[in-house]
Amino acid sequence: MRKEILRQAKERLLRMHYESGVGHIGGNLSCLDLVMCLHHEALSAHDAFVLSKGHAAGALYIALWSLGRLSEADLGTFHREGTKLPGHPPATGIPGIHFATGSLGHGLSLSAGMALGKRLRGEPGQVYCLLSDGEWNSGSTWEALIFIAHHRLDNLVLIVDLNGLQGFGTTREVADLGSLAEKLRGFGLAVAEIDGHDPEAIRAAFSSRTPGPRAIVARTRKGCGVSFMENKVEWHYLPMTEAQYRQALAEVRDA
């Protein structure tokens, strides 16, 4: 994944959120490198992607735009009246988006069902599911994990955006789970722990093939690349002022 492509994607994400006056920028920036690398270097025509952390829809839209699957005109309608690009992924209207997500805790169950369905029909391809770390507070996520481990769904890859922050504080303050990677290993998953902003590490994790279901636990930074946003819980919500947008854009361009 070329650095220039990632820079352009980050610039366009900032502009899209600024022009629409929409927040959730921090969580989009924490997973943008993962989503871009996945779409440019890992997903095949037989694969499926589920964005369980639906509030990062902007990162997904930018990845699709970077591949020519969404237009500049489409991005200009983000979060506006009549758009096909709402603040969370829509159920219909965009090829490759299979479910409306954003009510956290459901994406992994949906992904597990897709993976089992592929197995039963003898279809090729992997199912990739991107979750937030805060999403592991949901009991339904753990129920899905039990199902995945029991059925040994080796065509399913979990990707955890481990930025350490959620809506009401740090994940340790809200509900400390300790090492999520170790807990996933306890369910029999092969787990890779990586820097979620290192394209080479991301590429290696996506290309790895091991028996059984896999998980990639990616250490990330909320608001990555923008100094005043990094590791700040308020950027789970806030939109940017014009001055903040100009500063963020300058920092991304100079990185």
N, C-alpha and C positions, 0 to 999 in steps of 0.2 A: 504494500500500500504506500504510494508515494506521498511524501509529506505535503507537497503542494495541493494534492487532492483533498487531504484532510483539512488543510488550512482554508481552502475555498469553502468546504462544507461547513466549517465552524463560522466563517464570516456570514454565510447565507442563513445559517440557523439564527444567529444574532439579529440579522436584519429582519427576518420573518417574524420573530417574536417582538422586536421593537415596533415594527410597523403595525402589528395587530394589537399591541398593548397587553400581551399575554405573559403570564409568569411561567413557573415550572422550568425556568432556564437552567438552574443548577443541576437538576437530575437529567436533563437532556445532555448537558455538557459532560456529565460523568460517564455516560454510556455511548456517546457519539462515535468514539474510536472503535468500540466493539461492534456497533451496528454497521458502520461503514466497512470495516474489514470483513465482516460476515457477508455482506451483500456483494462486495467486489471480488472476494477471493475464496469464499467457501460454498455459498449456496449454489446448487445446481438446479436444473429445471425440474428435477424430481423431489427436491427438498421443500420443506415448509418452515416458515418462521412465525412464531407467536410472541408478540410483545406483551408480556403479562403486566409489566409496569407501564400501563397505558398512558400515564401522564407524560411519558417521554415520546409521545407521538411525533413531536417535531423532529427528533433525530431520525425516526423512520421515514418521514416524508422527505427529509433532506437526502437520505440515502437513495430513495427511489428517484428523486429529482436528479441526483448525480449520475444515475444510470439512464436517464432520459425517459423514465416511466411516468414522471409528473413534470408539468411544464412550469415556466416562470409565471404564467397566468394563474395556474393552479395555486402556487405558493402565495400569490398575491391575495388570495381569498381566505387564507388560513384563519380559522376561528371567526369568520364573518357570516352574516346572514346568507343562507342558501349554499354555503360551501360544501364541498365534498371532503374537506380537510378539517374536521372538528378537532377540539382539544384533546380528544382521546380517539383511538382508531375506530372507524365506522364499521358496521356489520356488512355493508355492501358498498359498491361503487368504485373500489380500488382493487384491481387484480393483485393477488398475493397477500392481501389482508383477509384472513379467514374468520376472525371473530372481533366483535366489539369488546374491548378490554379497558380496564381502568378501575373497575371495582376490584380492588386488590385481593388476591388469594384464589382466583379462578383460572388463571392462565396455565398453570402447570397441569391441572386436571384436564383441561381442553387438549393440551399438548400430548398428554398420556393417552387420551382417547384416540387422537390422530395416529400416534405411533402404533398402538395396538391394531387399529384399523388397517394401516399399511401392512402390518405383518399378516393379518388374517386374509387380506386380499392378495398377498404375494407381491406387493408393489415395492419398487426400489425407493431409495431416498431416505434422508434423515429428517427429523423434526427438531428444530432448535427453539428453545424457550428462554427468553431473557426476563429475569426476575430482579426485583429490588431486594436488598437485604432486609429492609423493614417488613417486606411481605411475608417473611418467615414468622411473623407474629400470628399469622392466620392459621387456624387449625386445618382448614381445607388444603393448604399447601402440604402439610405433613401427611394428610390422608392420601394425597396424590403420590407423595414419595413412597409410602407403603405399597401402593398399587404398582408403581414403577419397579420397585425392588422385587416384589413378588413375581411379576411377569418377566423380569429380566429384559426390559425393553432396550435392547442394544442399538436401536435406531433412534434413540432420543438423547439429546444433549441439553443439559441445563447450563445456563450462563447466569451467574449471580453478579450483579452490579453492586459490589461491596464498598459503598462510599461512606458508610458509618453514620449517616444522618437520615432521619425520616421526619414526618410532619411536625412532631412535637419535641424534637431534640435528638440527641445521639441514640444510636441503637442500644448502646450499653445502658443509658439512662432509662430508656423506655421499657426494654425487656431484654436483659443481657443473656444472650444465647451462648456466650463463650465462642469457641472455634466452630464456625459453621462447617468448614471443610472437614474437620474431624467427625462431626455428626453425620455428614453425608457419607463419609467412608464407613461409618458404622452401619449404614444401610447397604453396604456392598458396592457403592459406586466408585468408579475410578475417578479421582479428583486431581485436577491440575490447578495449582495456585499461581497466578500470574499478575504482572503489572498490567492493568487494564488500559493503560495509555501507551504501551510499547507495541507498535505494529508487529515487530518480529516475534515477540512472545505470544501475541494474539494469533498470528498465523500458525505458529508451531502448535498451539493448543487446538486450533480448529483442524489441523491436518493429522493429529494423532488419532490412532485407531486402537482401541483396547476392547477386550470382551466385556459385554454387559453395558448397562447405561453409564453415561459419563457426565461429569460436572466440571465446569470451569468456574472457579471462584476468582473473580477479577478485582483486585484492589484498585479502587478509583478515588478521584477527588471530586466532590460536588463542585460545580462551577469551574471545572478544570480549564486553565488557560487565561482566566480573568482574575486578577489579583484580589479585587474587592468582593468577589463571589466565592472564592475557594474556601471550602470547609465551613461555610456560613449557612446555618439552618434557614435564615430568612429568605435565601434564594431558592428554597423549595417553592416559594409562592410569588415573590415580588416581580412585577414588570420593571423595565428599565426606563429611567428618564433619558432625555436626549443627551445630557452630559455623560451619563453612565454608558450609554450606547457608544458614544464617540470614544470614550476611554477603552471600553472593551474591544472595540474594533481595532484600535491602534495597538493594543497589547497582543491581540491575535496575529496581526500583520507583522509585528516585530519579533515574534517568537522564533 
